[in-house]
Amino acid sequence: MLGVLFNDRECKELGYLLRKELDEMLLDLSDDRIDAEVKSAIEMRYKVIFRMYARLAPPKELSRYVRHRSTRQHHP
């Protein structure tokens, strides 16, 4: 466990960086050209970044990034 203290401006900047990363990963996950194995790795990373963002974001903002099982595309 690692603890870090950020001021308000740093929290906003971190939130911005995490949102941009989540947006990029969502685009990659919806791209049919990306291999299923790569998407699996992106999905695992998405979960970590999402949990980090969840510590900073208000629920309304966080709901934009919730992934539902029915929206995920699994390739055999």
Biopython code that builds the backbone (N, CA, C, O; Angstrom):
import numpy as np
from Bio.PDB.StructureBuilder import StructureBuilder

atoms = [
    (1, "MET", "N", (0.859, -1.168, 0.000)),
    (1, "MET", "CA", (0.000, 0.000, 0.000)),
    (1, "MET", "C", (0.896, 1.219, 0.000)),
    (1, "MET", "O", (1.884, 1.284, 0.732)),
    (2, "LEU", "N", (0.544, 2.167, -0.818)),
    (2, "LEU", "CA", (1.303, 3.412, -0.926)),
    (2, "LEU", "C", (0.339, 4.573, -0.734)),
    (2, "LEU", "O", (-0.719, 4.619, -1.362)),
    (3, "GLY", "N", (0.695, 5.486, 0.111)),
    (3, "GLY", "CA", (-0.132, 6.666, 0.314)),
    (3, "GLY", "C", (0.526, 7.881, -0.318)),
    (3, "GLY", "O", (1.740, 8.064, -0.228)),
    (4, "VAL", "N", (-0.288, 8.708, -0.958)),
    (4, "VAL", "CA", (0.219, 9.918, -1.607)),
    (4, "VAL", "C", (-0.758, 11.055, -1.326)),
    (4, "VAL", "O", (-1.974, 10.875, -1.388)),
    (5, "LEU", "N", (-0.214, 12.216, -1.020)),
    (5, "LEU", "CA", (-1.050, 13.394, -0.806)),
    (5, "LEU", "C", (-0.940, 14.316, -2.014)),
    (5, "LEU", "O", (0.160, 14.632, -2.468)),
    (6, "PHE", "N", (-2.095, 14.746, -2.532)),
    (6, "PHE", "CA", (-2.142, 15.669, -3.659)),
    (6, "PHE", "C", (-2.944, 16.894, -3.253)),
    (6, "PHE", "O", (-3.888, 16.791, -2.469)),
    (7, "ASN", "N", (-2.574, 18.048, -3.781)),
    (7, "ASN", "CA", (-3.406, 19.229, -3.574)),
    (7, "ASN", "C", (-4.547, 19.191, -4.607)),
    (7, "ASN", "O", (-4.591, 18.294, -5.448)),
    (8, "ASP", "N", (-5.460, 20.158, -4.542)),
    (8, "ASP", "CA", (-6.629, 20.156, -5.432)),
    (8, "ASP", "C", (-6.242, 20.178, -6.910)),
    (8, "ASP", "O", (-6.809, 19.448, -7.723)),
    (9, "ARG", "N", (-5.287, 21.011, -7.239)),
    (9, "ARG", "CA", (-4.865, 21.116, -8.649)),
    (9, "ARG", "C", (-4.267, 19.800, -9.139)),
    (9, "ARG", "O", (-4.533, 19.377, -10.264)),
    (10, "GLU", "N", (-3.472, 19.161, -8.311)),
    (10, "GLU", "CA", (-2.870, 17.878, -8.679)),
    (10, "GLU", "C", (-3.936, 16.789, -8.824)),
    (10, "GLU", "O", (-3.842, 15.940, -9.709)),
    (11, "CYS", "N", (-4.932, 16.817, -7.967)),
    (11, "CYS", "CA", (-6.045, 15.849, -8.081)),
    (11, "CYS", "C", (-6.797, 16.032, -9.392)),
    (11, "CYS", "O", (-7.150, 15.055, -10.052)),
    (12, "LYS", "N", (-7.039, 17.271, -9.764)),
    (12, "LYS", "CA", (-7.725, 17.540, -11.030)),
    (12, "LYS", "C", (-6.890, 17.056, -12.209)),
    (12, "LYS", "O", (-7.421, 16.476, -13.156)),
    (13, "GLU", "N", (-5.593, 17.292, -12.149)),
    (13, "GLU", "CA", (-4.698, 16.855, -13.227)),
    (13, "GLU", "C", (-4.642, 15.328, -13.302)),
    (13, "GLU", "O", (-4.672, 14.754, -14.391)),
    (14, "LEU", "N", (-4.562, 14.686, -12.163)),
    (14, "LEU", "CA", (-4.555, 13.225, -12.147)),
    (14, "LEU", "C", (-5.873, 12.677, -12.689)),
    (14, "LEU", "O", (-5.874, 11.714, -13.456)),
    (15, "GLY", "N", (-6.981, 13.278, -12.301)),
    (15, "GLY", "CA", (-8.282, 12.874, -12.826)),
    (15, "GLY", "C", (-8.348, 13.019, -14.337)),
    (15, "GLY", "O", (-8.882, 12.150, -15.027)),
    (16, "TYR", "N", (-7.809, 14.109, -14.848)),
    (16, "TYR", "CA", (-7.779, 14.345, -16.289)),
    (16, "TYR", "C", (-6.955, 13.261, -16.983)),
    (16, "TYR", "O", (-7.395, 12.702, -17.988)),
    (17, "LEU", "N", (-5.793, 12.964, -16.471)),
    (17, "LEU", "CA", (-4.932, 11.935, -17.068)),
    (17, "LEU", "C", (-5.610, 10.562, -17.056)),
    (17, "LEU", "O", (-5.550, 9.824, -18.040)),
    (18, "LEU", "N", (-6.244, 10.234, -15.954)),
    (18, "LEU", "CA", (-6.920, 8.937, -15.859)),
    (18, "LEU", "C", (-8.103, 8.860, -16.823)),
    (18, "LEU", "O", (-8.321, 7.824, -17.450)),
    (19, "ARG", "N", (-8.871, 9.950, -16.947)),
    (19, "ARG", "CA", (-9.996, 9.973, -17.893)),
    (19, "ARG", "C", (-9.512, 9.774, -19.318)),
    (19, "ARG", "O", (-10.098, 8.997, -20.072)),
    (20, "LYS", "N", (-8.462, 10.459, -19.688)),
    (20, "LYS", "CA", (-7.926, 10.325, -21.049)),
    (20, "LYS", "C", (-7.451, 8.901, -21.300)),
    (20, "LYS", "O", (-7.663, 8.360, -22.386)),
    (21, "GLU", "N", (-6.822, 8.300, -20.323)),
    (21, "GLU", "CA", (-6.361, 6.917, -20.474)),
    (21, "GLU", "C", (-7.548, 5.960, -20.593)),
    (21, "GLU", "O", (-7.522, 5.040, -21.411)),
    (22, "LEU", "N", (-8.577, 6.170, -19.789)),
    (22, "LEU", "CA", (-9.779, 5.336, -19.889)),
    (22, "LEU", "C", (-10.438, 5.500, -21.257)),
    (22, "LEU", "O", (-10.870, 4.517, -21.859)),
    (23, "ASP", "N", (-10.516, 6.726, -21.745)),
    (23, "ASP", "CA", (-11.101, 6.972, -23.068)),
    (23, "ASP", "C", (-10.328, 6.226, -24.157)),
    (23, "ASP", "O", (-10.925, 5.605, -25.036)),
    (24, "GLU", "N", (-9.008, 6.291, -24.092)),
    (24, "GLU", "CA", (-8.180, 5.604, -25.091)),
    (24, "GLU", "C", (-8.389, 4.094, -25.033)),
    (24, "GLU", "O", (-8.487, 3.434, -26.067)),
    (25, "MET", "N", (-8.456, 3.560, -23.834)),
    (25, "MET", "CA", (-8.652, 2.111, -23.694)),
    (25, "MET", "C", (-10.032, 1.697, -24.186)),
    (25, "MET", "O", (-10.175, 0.628, -24.780)),
    (26, "LEU", "N", (-11.046, 2.517, -23.951)),
    (26, "LEU", "CA", (-12.384, 2.198, -24.463)),
    (26, "LEU", "C", (-12.391, 2.152, -25.987)),
    (26, "LEU", "O", (-13.033, 1.291, -26.588)),
    (27, "LEU", "N", (-11.674, 3.084, -26.603)),
    (27, "LEU", "CA", (-11.557, 3.070, -28.063)),
    (27, "LEU", "C", (-10.875, 1.788, -28.537)),
    (27, "LEU", "O", (-11.331, 1.146, -29.484)),
    (28, "ASP", "N", (-9.792, 1.426, -27.881)),
    (28, "ASP", "CA", (-9.076, 0.211, -28.258)),
    (28, "ASP", "C", (-9.939, -1.030, -28.067)),
    (28, "ASP", "O", (-9.901, -1.946, -28.889)),
    (29, "LEU", "N", (-10.709, -1.064, -26.999)),
    (29, "LEU", "CA", (-11.556, -2.231, -26.738)),
    (29, "LEU", "C", (-12.689, -2.362, -27.755)),
    (29, "LEU", "O", (-13.207, -3.458, -27.968)),
    (30, "SER", "N", (-13.068, -1.266, -28.375)),
    (30, "SER", "CA", (-14.132, -1.324, -29.381)),
    (30, "SER", "C", (-13.589, -1.527, -30.798)),
    (30, "SER", "O", (-14.363, -1.657, -31.746)),
    (31, "ASP", "N", (-12.271, -1.553, -30.941)),
    (31, "ASP", "CA", (-11.631, -1.702, -32.252)),
    (31, "ASP", "C", (-11.546, -3.180, -32.637)),
    (31, "ASP", "O", (-10.860, -3.957, -31.973)),
    (32, "ASP", "N", (-12.237, -3.564, -33.700)),
    (32, "ASP", "CA", (-12.264, -4.958, -34.137)),
    (32, "ASP", "C", (-10.931, -5.438, -34.696)),
    (32, "ASP", "O", (-10.724, -6.643, -34.833)),
    (33, "ARG", "N", (-10.039, -4.538, -35.016)),
    (33, "ARG", "CA", (-8.737, -4.928, -35.567)),
    (33, "ARG", "C", (-7.771, -5.415, -34.503)),
    (33, "ARG", "O", (-6.749, -6.022, -34.820)),
    (34, "ILE", "N", (-8.088, -5.154, -33.243)),
    (34, "ILE", "CA", (-7.187, -5.540, -32.152)),
    (34, "ILE", "C", (-7.482, -6.969, -31.727)),
    (34, "ILE", "O", (-8.635, -7.346, -31.521)),
    (35, "ASP", "N", (-6.429, -7.752, -31.599)),
    (35, "ASP", "CA", (-6.492, -9.159, -31.230)),
    (35, "ASP", "C", (-7.136, -9.350, -29.847)),
    (35, "ASP", "O", (-6.992, -8.505, -28.963)),
    (36, "ALA", "N", (-7.839, -10.465, -29.678)),
    (36, "ALA", "CA", (-8.530, -10.757, -28.424)),
    (36, "ALA", "C", (-7.562, -10.837, -27.243)),
    (36, "ALA", "O", (-7.905, -10.423, -26.135)),
    (37, "GLU", "N", (-6.380, -11.357, -27.466)),
    (37, "GLU", "CA", (-5.391, -11.458, -26.382)),
    (37, "GLU", "C", (-4.936, -10.072, -25.929)),
    (37, "GLU", "O", (-4.752, -9.831, -24.736)),
    (38, "VAL", "N", (-4.759, -9.175, -26.876)),
    (38, "VAL", "CA", (-4.377, -7.796, -26.554)),
    (38, "VAL", "C", (-5.529, -7.098, -25.830)),
    (38, "VAL", "O", (-5.312, -6.356, -24.873)),
    (39, "LYS", "N", (-6.737, -7.340, -26.289)),
    (39, "LYS", "CA", (-7.908, -6.737, -25.626)),
    (39, "LYS", "C", (-8.028, -7.220, -24.187)),
    (39, "LYS", "O", (-8.422, -6.462, -23.301)),
    (40, "SER", "N", (-7.689, -8.474, -23.959)),
    (40, "SER", "CA", (-7.731, -9.015, -22.603)),
    (40, "SER", "C", (-6.749, -8.260, -21.700)),
    (40, "SER", "O", (-7.077, -7.940, -20.557)),
    (41, "ALA", "N", (-5.566, -7.981, -22.204)),
    (41, "ALA", "CA", (-4.573, -7.217, -21.443)),
    (41, "ALA", "C", (-5.059, -5.787, -21.194)),
    (41, "ALA", "O", (-4.874, -5.241, -20.107)),
    (42, "ILE", "N", (-5.679, -5.192, -22.206)),
    (42, "ILE", "CA", (-6.225, -3.839, -22.060)),
    (42, "ILE", "C", (-7.331, -3.835, -21.011)),
    (42, "ILE", "O", (-7.413, -2.916, -20.196)),
    (43, "GLU", "N", (-8.173, -4.853, -21.029)),
    (43, "GLU", "CA", (-9.263, -4.964, -20.057)),
    (43, "GLU", "C", (-8.720, -5.038, -18.628)),
    (43, "GLU", "O", (-9.265, -4.403, -17.725)),
    (44, "MET", "N", (-7.665, -5.799, -18.423)),
    (44, "MET", "CA", (-7.075, -5.904, -17.082)),
    (44, "MET", "C", (-6.530, -4.543, -16.640)),
    (44, "MET", "O", (-6.707, -4.141, -15.490)),
    (45, "ARG", "N", (-5.875, -3.848, -17.549)),
    (45, "ARG", "CA", (-5.337, -2.523, -17.241)),
    (45, "ARG", "C", (-6.470, -1.523, -17.000)),
    (45, "ARG", "O", (-6.376, -0.665, -16.123)),
    (46, "TYR", "N", (-7.534, -1.646, -17.785)),
    (46, "TYR", "CA", (-8.693, -0.774, -17.629)),
    (46, "TYR", "C", (-9.234, -0.864, -16.195)),
    (46, "TYR", "O", (-9.557, 0.151, -15.578)),
    (47, "LYS", "N", (-9.325, -2.075, -15.688)),
    (47, "LYS", "CA", (-9.854, -2.279, -14.335)),
    (47, "LYS", "C", (-9.003, -1.554, -13.298)),
    (47, "LYS", "O", (-9.540, -0.941, -12.375)),
    (48, "VAL", "N", (-7.688, -1.618, -13.440)),
    (48, "VAL", "CA", (-6.787, -0.951, -12.496)),
    (48, "VAL", "C", (-6.960, 0.560, -12.579)),
    (48, "VAL", "O", (-7.116, 1.226, -11.557)),
    (49, "ILE", "N", (-6.932, 1.099, -13.791)),
    (49, "ILE", "CA", (-7.065, 2.552, -13.982)),
    (49, "ILE", "C", (-8.437, 3.032, -13.506)),
    (49, "ILE", "O", (-8.548, 4.101, -12.905)),
    (50, "PHE", "N", (-9.476, 2.246, -13.773)),
    (50, "PHE", "CA", (-10.824, 2.601, -13.329)),
    (50, "PHE", "C", (-10.884, 2.687, -11.801)),
    (50, "PHE", "O", (-11.477, 3.616, -11.254)),
    (51, "ARG", "N", (-10.272, 1.719, -11.116)),
    (51, "ARG", "CA", (-10.273, 1.755, -9.647)),
    (51, "ARG", "C", (-9.523, 2.978, -9.126)),
    (51, "ARG", "O", (-9.919, 3.578, -8.127)),
    (52, "MET", "N", (-8.446, 3.340, -9.803)),
    (52, "MET", "CA", (-7.723, 4.561, -9.406)),
    (52, "MET", "C", (-8.614, 5.781, -9.592)),
    (52, "MET", "O", (-8.700, 6.637, -8.712)),
    (53, "TYR", "N", (-9.280, 5.855, -10.748)),
    (53, "TYR", "CA", (-10.150, 6.993, -11.041)),
    (53, "TYR", "C", (-11.324, 7.049, -10.069)),
    (53, "TYR", "O", (-11.778, 8.132, -9.702)),
    (54, "ALA", "N", (-11.814, 5.885, -9.655)),
    (54, "ALA", "CA", (-12.957, 5.825, -8.737)),
    (54, "ALA", "C", (-12.653, 6.503, -7.398)),
    (54, "ALA", "O", (-13.570, 6.942, -6.703)),
    (55, "ARG", "N", (-11.402, 6.589, -7.043)),
    (55, "ARG", "CA", (-11.028, 7.235, -5.780)),
    (55, "ARG", "C", (-11.105, 8.763, -5.864)),
    (55, "ARG", "O", (-11.143, 9.450, -4.843)),
    (56, "LEU", "N", (-11.128, 9.283, -7.099)),
    (56, "LEU", "CA", (-11.121, 10.737, -7.289)),
    (56, "LEU", "C", (-12.438, 11.298, -7.813)),
    (56, "LEU", "O", (-12.806, 12.433, -7.513)),
    (57, "ALA", "N", (-13.140, 10.490, -8.598)),
    (57, "ALA", "CA", (-14.270, 10.996, -9.376)),
    (57, "ALA", "C", (-15.584, 10.956, -8.610)),
    (57, "ALA", "O", (-15.808, 10.056, -7.801)),
    (58, "PRO", "N", (-16.451, 11.928, -8.863)),
    (58, "PRO", "CA", (-17.808, 11.858, -8.321)),
    (58, "PRO", "C", (-18.579, 10.741, -9.043)),
    (58, "PRO", "O", (-18.283, 10.439, -10.199)),
    (59, "PRO", "N", (-19.554, 10.133, -8.379)),
    (59, "PRO", "CA", (-20.293, 9.002, -8.973)),
    (59, "PRO", "C", (-20.866, 9.285, -10.361)),
    (59, "PRO", "O", (-20.842, 8.411, -11.227)),
    (60, "LYS", "N", (-21.374, 10.483, -10.580)),
    (60, "LYS", "CA", (-21.960, 10.805, -11.886)),
    (60, "LYS", "C", (-20.909, 10.714, -12.992)),
    (60, "LYS", "O", (-21.176, 10.179, -14.069)),
    (61, "GLU", "N", (-19.726, 11.233, -12.724)),
    (61, "GLU", "CA", (-18.635, 11.178, -13.696)),
    (61, "GLU", "C", (-18.117, 9.746, -13.849)),
    (61, "GLU", "O", (-17.792, 9.311, -14.954)),
    (62, "LEU", "N", (-18.045, 9.046, -12.771)),
    (62, "LEU", "CA", (-17.544, 7.674, -12.788)),
    (62, "LEU", "C", (-18.438, 6.754, -13.606)),
    (62, "LEU", "O", (-17.949, 5.824, -14.248)),
    (63, "SER", "N", (-19.734, 7.004, -13.590)),
    (63, "SER", "CA", (-20.681, 6.144, -14.309)),
    (63, "SER", "C", (-20.428, 6.130, -15.814)),
    (63, "SER", "O", (-20.812, 5.178, -16.492)),
    (64, "ARG", "N", (-19.789, 7.170, -16.344)),
    (64, "ARG", "CA", (-19.465, 7.211, -17.782)),
    (64, "ARG", "C", (-18.500, 6.098, -18.170)),
    (64, "ARG", "O", (-18.467, 5.676, -19.326)),
    (65, "TYR", "N", (-17.718, 5.623, -17.210)),
    (65, "TYR", "CA", (-16.657, 4.673, -17.512)),
    (65, "TYR", "C", (-16.939, 3.252, -17.019)),
    (65, "TYR", "O", (-16.089, 2.371, -17.148)),
    (66, "VAL", "N", (-18.116, 3.031, -16.463)),
    (66, "VAL", "CA", (-18.470, 1.681, -16.015)),
    (66, "VAL", "C", (-18.704, 0.808, -17.238)),
    (66, "VAL", "O", (-19.462, 1.164, -18.140)),
    (67, "ARG", "N", (-18.035, -0.349, -17.252)),
    (67, "ARG", "CA", (-18.211, -1.304, -18.354)),
    (67, "ARG", "C", (-19.124, -2.420, -17.863)),
    (67, "ARG", "O", (-18.929, -2.968, -16.778)),
    (68, "HIS", "N", (-20.115, -2.745, -18.671)),
    (68, "HIS", "CA", (-21.058, -3.810, -18.336)),
    (68, "HIS", "C", (-20.706, -5.058, -19.118)),
    (68, "HIS", "O", (-20.198, -4.966, -20.236)),
    (69, "ARG", "N", (-20.964, -6.195, -18.561)),
    (69, "ARG", "CA", (-20.638, -7.451, -19.234)),
    (69, "ARG", "C", (-21.314, -7.567, -20.593)),
    (69, "ARG", "O", (-20.721, -8.111, -21.525)),
    (70, "SER", "N", (-22.532, -7.074, -20.729)),
    (70, "SER", "CA", (-23.256, -7.192, -21.983)),
    (70, "SER", "C", (-22.652, -6.335, -23.099)),
    (70, "SER", "O", (-22.884, -6.605, -24.278)),
    (71, "THR", "N", (-21.871, -5.293, -22.733)),
    (71, "THR", "CA", (-21.281, -4.437, -23.752)),
    (71, "THR", "C", (-19.904, -4.917, -24.172)),
    (71, "THR", "O", (-19.343, -4.416, -25.147)),
    (72, "ARG", "N", (-19.360, -5.871, -23.454)),
    (72, "ARG", "CA", (-18.046, -6.404, -23.805)),
    (72, "ARG", "C", (-18.184, -7.387, -24.949)),
    (72, "ARG", "O", (-19.146, -8.153, -25.022)),
    (73, "GLN", "N", (-17.236, -7.354, -25.813)),
    (73, "GLN", "CA", (-17.231, -8.291, -26.927)),
    (73, "GLN", "C", (-16.170, -9.339, -26.665)),
    (73, "GLN", "O", (-14.989, -9.017, -26.535)),
    (74, "HIS", "N", (-16.590, -10.597, -26.585)),
    (74, "HIS", "CA", (-15.656, -11.688, -26.402)),
    (74, "HIS", "C", (-15.490, -12.415, -27.717)),
    (74, "HIS", "O", (-16.460, -12.738, -28.403)),
    (75, "HIS", "N", (-14.246, -12.661, -28.050)),
    (75, "HIS", "CA", (-13.961, -13.396, -29.288)),
    (75, "HIS", "C", (-13.461, -14.768, -28.907)),
    (75, "HIS", "O", (-12.596, -14.892, -28.040)),
    (76, "PRO", "N", (-13.996, -15.818, -29.547)),
    (76, "PRO", "CA", (-13.555, -17.183, -29.208)),
    (76, "PRO", "C", (-12.109, -17.425, -29.517)),
    (76, "PRO", "O", (-11.603, -18.523, -29.285)),
]
sb = StructureBuilder()
sb.init_structure("model")
sb.init_model(0)
sb.init_chain("A")
sb.init_seg("    ")
for serial, (resi, resn, name, xyz) in enumerate(atoms, 1):
    if name == "N":
        sb.init_residue(resn, " ", resi, " ")
    sb.init_atom(name, np.array(xyz, "f"), 0.0, 1.0, " ", f" {name:<3s}", serial, name[0])
structure = sb.get_structure()
